[in-house]
Amino acid sequence: MTAPHDDTPAPPVTDTTPPPARPGLGLIADIGGTNARFALVDDAGATLSPRTLLCADYDGPAEAAEAYLREIEAHQPVNRGAFCAACPVLGDRVKLTNNPWDFSVDAVRRRLKLDRLEVVNDFVANALAVPHLGADDRVRVGGGPAVERLPVAVLGPGTGLGVALLVPLGGGKVMPVATEGGHVTMPARTPREAEVLGVLRRRFDHVSAERVISGSGLVNVYQAVCGLDGATPDTDDPAELGRRAAADEDPRAREALDLMFAMLGTVAGNLALSSGALGGVAIMGGIVPRYLDLFQAGPFREAFEAKGRFRAYMRGIPVDVVTHAYPAFVGLAGLVRG
């Protein structure tokens, strides 16, 4: 993680109780490497008029937001905003990790004529959603009851690997903590994982968790498995690999997906141990919910609990797969009304 400067803002402290209603509409946006998802939030906290725009079609978030607002023709003033972005957010200047957008928060605020605009890391928004998700928005994958007033770890593979913490402060308040935990060095738990990581270390200068636990990570693992087996990879499309694995058409695709889920278990377990996340672990992102049956039947939980003398400690930590389509919107809706 980039070392903070002296003027780095402190993490936001968020009250989970509903704030008083404010006039006008809020504009929220979840900005990733490929897509920017926009919506409006009314005074009651309802999400309205969601749209997904391709980032490549616009020069930056202001231009994309203007196109969105023209399309939906809001009939109330839009006077505040909350965006999340898939990158470190350490000040006014925001540069996307997997997207060429590079912008000033204040310049976007002024161009969109907003009274205020807050921009946070995408997994901060995801973490802020956790207290507001219902039973229908999550699927439990092992563990016991969550321990109240202790941290929750939030992570999930998609285009990259996002990681954040949610720390309860008491009195209904929580503090989300953005991290760059997706870039920790990926350890090997089994001989096969060591072989795969050995192949990838010859290819990359540093094999981070994101190199193997993400859409592109699945491709990297598949290519390594093929190389070890003396086979030639025939696709670099993660969706195609997932389809083959789910249909049980390609044993190397299935092995690659299982290896990715196992390594996610290792990283999630390490994060839970390091942060004291007895409040639970929330798995987000677009990949795991898509292959939920394979994930539940796969090696994730075994790898999560495989911490030697602390296996019993790990066995009690609940893990939930978040199945809500846009959890970041839930977190941003609360942020834009605060």
C-alpha positions as CSV (number, residue, x, y, z in Angstrom):
1,M,0.0,0.0,0.0
2,T,1.3,3.5,-0.8
3,A,2.6,5.2,2.3
4,P,0.2,8.0,3.4
5,H,1.3,11.6,3.2
6,D,0.8,14.0,6.0
7,D,-2.3,15.4,4.4
8,T,-3.9,12.0,3.8
9,P,-7.5,12.2,5.0
10,A,-8.5,9.9,7.9
11,P,-10.8,7.0,7.0
12,P,-14.5,8.1,7.1
13,V,-16.4,7.2,10.2
14,T,-19.9,6.3,9.2
15,D,-23.0,6.2,11.4
16,T,-25.2,3.2,10.3
17,T,-28.4,4.9,11.7
18,P,-30.4,6.7,8.9
19,P,-29.5,10.4,8.8
20,P,-32.1,13.1,8.5
21,A,-33.6,13.6,5.0
22,R,-31.9,16.1,2.8
23,P,-33.5,17.9,-0.2
24,G,-32.6,16.9,-3.7
25,L,-31.1,13.8,-5.2
26,G,-27.7,12.1,-4.7
27,L,-25.6,10.9,-7.5
28,I,-23.7,7.6,-6.9
29,A,-21.2,5.9,-9.1
30,D,-19.2,2.6,-8.9
31,I,-16.2,3.1,-11.2
32,G,-14.2,0.0,-12.1
33,G,-11.7,-1.0,-14.7
34,T,-14.3,-1.6,-17.4
35,N,-17.6,-0.1,-16.4
36,A,-19.0,2.9,-14.5
37,R,-22.3,2.2,-12.8
38,F,-24.5,5.2,-12.0
39,A,-27.7,5.7,-10.0
40,L,-29.6,8.3,-8.1
41,V,-30.5,8.2,-4.4
42,D,-33.6,9.9,-3.1
43,D,-34.2,11.3,0.4
44,A,-35.6,8.0,1.6
45,G,-32.4,6.2,0.5
46,A,-34.0,4.4,-2.5
47,T,-31.8,3.8,-5.5
48,L,-33.3,5.0,-8.8
49,S,-32.5,4.8,-12.5
50,P,-29.3,2.6,-12.4
51,R,-27.3,2.5,-15.6
52,T,-24.0,0.9,-16.7
53,L,-21.7,2.9,-19.0
54,L,-18.5,1.7,-20.6
55,C,-15.5,3.7,-19.3
56,A,-13.8,3.5,-22.6
57,D,-16.5,5.6,-24.2
58,Y,-15.7,8.7,-22.0
59,D,-12.7,10.8,-21.1
60,G,-13.4,10.6,-17.4
61,P,-16.1,10.4,-14.7
62,A,-17.5,13.9,-15.2
63,E,-18.2,13.2,-18.9
64,A,-19.7,9.8,-18.1
65,A,-21.9,11.3,-15.3
66,E,-23.1,14.1,-17.6
67,A,-24.1,11.5,-20.2
68,Y,-25.9,9.5,-17.5
69,L,-27.8,12.6,-16.3
70,R,-28.8,13.5,-19.8
71,E,-30.2,10.0,-20.4
72,I,-32.3,9.7,-17.2
73,E,-33.5,13.4,-17.2
74,A,-33.8,13.8,-13.5
75,H,-36.8,15.9,-12.5
76,Q,-35.3,17.0,-9.1
77,P,-32.0,18.8,-8.5
78,V,-28.9,16.5,-8.1
79,N,-26.8,18.3,-5.6
80,R,-24.5,15.9,-3.9
81,G,-22.5,12.8,-4.9
82,A,-20.6,9.8,-3.7
83,F,-18.4,7.8,-6.0
84,C,-16.2,4.7,-5.4
85,A,-13.2,3.8,-7.5
86,A,-11.1,0.7,-7.9
87,C,-7.9,2.3,-6.8
88,P,-6.3,3.9,-3.7
89,V,-8.0,7.2,-2.8
90,L,-5.6,9.3,-0.8
91,G,-6.6,12.8,-1.6
92,D,-8.1,15.0,-4.3
93,R,-6.3,13.3,-7.2
94,V,-7.6,9.9,-8.1
95,K,-6.0,7.6,-10.7
96,L,-7.7,4.3,-11.5
97,T,-5.6,1.2,-11.3
98,N,-7.0,-0.7,-14.4
99,N,-8.5,2.3,-16.2
100,P,-6.8,5.4,-17.8
101,W,-9.1,7.8,-15.9
102,D,-7.2,10.3,-13.8
103,F,-9.2,13.1,-12.2
104,S,-9.5,15.7,-9.5
105,V,-12.4,15.1,-7.1
106,D,-13.0,18.9,-6.7
107,A,-12.9,19.5,-10.5
108,V,-15.5,16.8,-11.0
109,R,-17.6,18.3,-8.2
110,R,-17.5,21.8,-9.7
111,R,-18.2,20.6,-13.3
112,L,-21.3,18.6,-12.1
113,K,-22.4,21.6,-9.9
114,L,-22.6,19.4,-6.8
115,D,-22.5,20.9,-3.3
116,R,-20.3,18.0,-2.2
117,L,-18.7,15.0,-3.7
118,E,-17.0,12.2,-1.7
119,V,-14.9,9.6,-3.5
120,V,-13.8,6.4,-1.7
121,N,-12.1,3.2,-2.6
122,D,-14.5,0.7,-4.1
123,F,-14.2,-1.8,-1.3
124,V,-14.8,0.9,1.3
125,A,-18.3,1.2,-0.4
126,N,-18.6,-2.6,-0.3
127,A,-17.7,-2.7,3.3
128,L,-20.2,0.0,4.2
129,A,-22.9,-2.1,2.7
130,V,-22.3,-5.1,5.0
131,P,-24.5,-3.9,8.0
132,H,-27.4,-3.2,5.6
133,L,-27.5,-6.5,3.8
134,G,-30.3,-8.9,4.6
135,A,-30.4,-12.7,4.8
136,D,-31.5,-12.8,1.1
137,D,-28.3,-10.9,0.1
138,R,-25.8,-13.5,1.4
139,V,-25.1,-17.2,1.5
140,R,-23.2,-18.7,4.5
141,V,-20.2,-20.8,3.8
142,G,-19.3,-22.4,7.1
143,G,-18.5,-21.0,10.5
144,G,-20.5,-20.1,13.6
145,P,-22.2,-16.9,14.6
146,A,-20.5,-13.5,14.1
147,V,-19.1,-11.9,17.2
148,E,-20.6,-8.4,17.6
149,R,-18.5,-5.3,17.9
150,L,-15.5,-7.0,16.3
151,P,-14.1,-6.3,12.8
152,V,-15.5,-7.7,9.5
153,A,-13.1,-8.5,6.7
154,V,-14.4,-7.8,3.2
155,L,-12.7,-9.1,0.0
156,G,-13.6,-10.3,-3.4
157,P,-12.2,-11.2,-6.9
158,G,-13.4,-9.4,-10.0
159,T,-11.3,-7.5,-12.4
160,G,-8.9,-7.2,-9.5
161,L,-8.9,-8.4,-5.9
162,G,-10.4,-5.8,-3.5
163,V,-9.8,-5.9,0.3
164,A,-11.2,-3.8,3.1
165,L,-12.1,-3.9,6.8
166,L,-15.1,-2.7,8.6
167,V,-14.4,-1.7,12.2
168,P,-17.3,-1.1,14.7
169,L,-16.8,1.9,16.9
170,G,-19.9,1.5,19.1
171,G,-23.1,3.6,19.1
172,G,-24.1,2.4,15.6
173,K,-20.9,3.9,14.1
174,V,-18.4,2.0,11.9
175,M,-15.1,2.9,10.3
176,P,-14.3,1.4,6.9
177,V,-10.6,0.9,6.3
178,A,-9.4,0.7,2.7
179,T,-6.4,-1.5,2.1
180,E,-4.3,-2.7,-0.9
181,G,-4.4,-6.3,0.5
182,G,-4.9,-7.7,-3.0
183,H,-1.3,-7.0,-3.6
184,V,0.1,-9.1,-0.8
185,T,2.6,-11.8,-1.8
186,M,0.7,-15.0,-2.5
187,P,1.9,-18.0,-0.4
188,A,1.6,-21.6,-1.4
189,R,-0.3,-24.0,0.9
190,T,0.2,-27.3,-1.1
191,P,2.8,-28.7,-3.4
192,R,0.6,-28.1,-6.5
193,E,0.1,-24.5,-5.5
194,A,3.9,-24.2,-5.1
195,E,4.4,-25.5,-8.7
196,V,1.8,-23.1,-10.1
197,L,3.3,-20.1,-8.2
198,G,6.8,-21.2,-9.3
199,V,5.7,-21.0,-13.0
200,L,4.2,-17.6,-12.4
201,R,7.2,-16.2,-10.6
202,R,9.2,-16.9,-13.7
203,R,6.7,-14.8,-15.6
204,F,6.1,-11.9,-13.1
205,D,8.5,-10.1,-10.9
206,H,6.0,-10.4,-8.0
207,V,3.1,-12.9,-7.7
208,S,0.5,-11.0,-5.7
209,A,-2.8,-12.5,-4.5
210,E,-4.4,-10.5,-7.4
211,R,-2.3,-12.3,-9.9
212,V,-4.1,-15.6,-9.1
213,I,-7.4,-14.5,-7.5
214,S,-9.2,-12.4,-10.2
215,G,-10.5,-12.7,-13.7
216,S,-7.0,-12.4,-15.2
217,G,-5.7,-14.5,-12.3
218,L,-7.9,-17.4,-13.3
219,V,-6.3,-17.2,-16.8
220,N,-2.8,-17.1,-15.2
221,V,-3.5,-20.2,-13.1
222,Y,-5.0,-22.0,-16.1
223,Q,-2.0,-21.2,-18.2
224,A,0.4,-22.4,-15.5
225,V,-1.6,-25.7,-15.0
226,C,-1.4,-26.3,-18.8
227,G,2.3,-25.7,-18.8
228,L,2.9,-28.1,-16.0
229,D,0.9,-30.7,-17.7
230,G,2.6,-30.2,-21.1
231,A,-0.6,-28.9,-22.6
232,T,-1.3,-25.8,-24.7
233,P,-3.7,-23.2,-23.4
234,D,-6.5,-22.6,-25.9
235,T,-8.3,-19.6,-24.3
236,D,-7.5,-16.5,-22.3
237,D,-11.1,-15.7,-21.6
238,P,-11.9,-16.1,-17.9
239,A,-15.7,-16.4,-18.6
240,E,-15.0,-19.3,-21.0
241,L,-12.8,-21.0,-18.4
242,G,-15.5,-20.6,-15.8
243,R,-18.1,-22.0,-18.2
244,R,-16.0,-25.1,-18.9
245,A,-15.3,-25.7,-15.2
246,A,-19.0,-25.4,-14.4
247,A,-20.0,-27.8,-17.2
248,D,-17.2,-30.2,-16.2
249,E,-15.9,-30.0,-19.8
250,D,-12.2,-29.2,-19.1
251,P,-10.4,-30.8,-16.1
252,R,-7.6,-28.1,-16.3
253,A,-10.2,-25.3,-16.2
254,R,-11.8,-26.9,-13.2
255,E,-8.5,-27.4,-11.5
256,A,-7.6,-23.7,-12.2
257,L,-10.9,-22.6,-10.7
258,D,-10.5,-24.8,-7.6
259,L,-6.9,-23.6,-7.1
260,M,-8.1,-20.0,-7.3
261,F,-10.8,-20.7,-4.7
262,A,-8.3,-22.4,-2.5
263,M,-5.9,-19.5,-2.7
264,L,-8.8,-17.1,-1.9
265,G,-9.4,-19.3,1.2
266,T,-5.7,-18.9,2.2
267,V,-5.8,-15.1,1.7
268,A,-9.1,-14.7,3.5
269,G,-7.9,-16.7,6.4
270,N,-4.7,-14.7,6.7
271,L,-6.7,-11.5,6.6
272,A,-9.1,-12.8,9.3
273,L,-6.2,-13.8,11.5
274,S,-4.3,-10.5,11.0
275,S,-7.3,-8.3,11.6
276,G,-9.1,-10.2,14.3
277,A,-12.2,-10.4,12.0
278,L,-14.4,-12.5,14.4
279,G,-17.2,-10.3,13.1
280,G,-17.0,-12.4,10.0
281,V,-15.7,-12.4,6.4
282,A,-17.7,-11.2,3.5
283,I,-16.8,-12.4,0.0
284,M,-17.8,-10.0,-2.7
285,G,-17.0,-9.4,-6.4
286,G,-18.5,-10.8,-9.5
287,I,-16.7,-14.2,-9.7
288,V,-17.6,-16.2,-6.6
289,P,-21.4,-15.7,-6.8
290,R,-21.4,-16.8,-10.4
291,Y,-19.9,-20.1,-9.5
292,L,-21.5,-20.4,-6.0
293,D,-22.2,-24.2,-6.2
294,L,-18.6,-25.0,-7.2
295,F,-17.3,-22.6,-4.5
296,Q,-19.3,-24.2,-1.8
297,A,-18.2,-27.7,-2.9
298,G,-14.6,-26.7,-3.4
299,P,-11.5,-26.2,-1.3
300,F,-12.1,-22.7,0.0
301,R,-13.3,-23.5,3.5
302,E,-10.6,-26.1,4.1
303,A,-7.9,-23.6,3.0
304,F,-9.5,-20.9,5.1
305,E,-9.3,-23.0,8.2
306,A,-5.9,-24.6,7.6
307,K,-4.0,-22.5,10.2
308,G,-2.4,-25.3,12.2
309,R,-2.9,-24.7,15.9
310,F,-5.5,-22.1,15.1
311,R,-7.8,-24.3,13.1
312,A,-10.4,-24.4,15.8
313,Y,-10.3,-20.6,16.0
314,M,-10.8,-20.3,12.3
315,R,-13.6,-22.9,12.3
316,G,-15.8,-20.5,14.2
317,I,-15.4,-17.5,11.9
318,P,-18.5,-17.1,9.6
319,V,-17.9,-16.5,5.9
320,D,-20.8,-15.1,3.8
321,V,-20.8,-14.8,0.0
322,V,-22.6,-11.6,-0.9
323,T,-25.1,-12.2,-3.7
324,H,-26.6,-8.7,-3.8
325,A,-26.1,-7.5,-7.4
326,Y,-24.6,-4.1,-6.5
327,P,-23.5,-4.0,-2.9
328,A,-21.4,-0.9,-3.5
329,F,-24.6,1.0,-4.3
330,V,-25.9,0.1,-0.9
331,G,-22.8,1.6,0.8
332,L,-22.8,4.6,-1.5
333,A,-26.5,5.3,-0.8
334,G,-25.7,5.7,2.9
335,L,-22.6,7.8,2.2
336,V,-24.4,10.2,-0.1
337,R,-27.1,10.8,2.5
338,G,-24.7,11.4,5.3
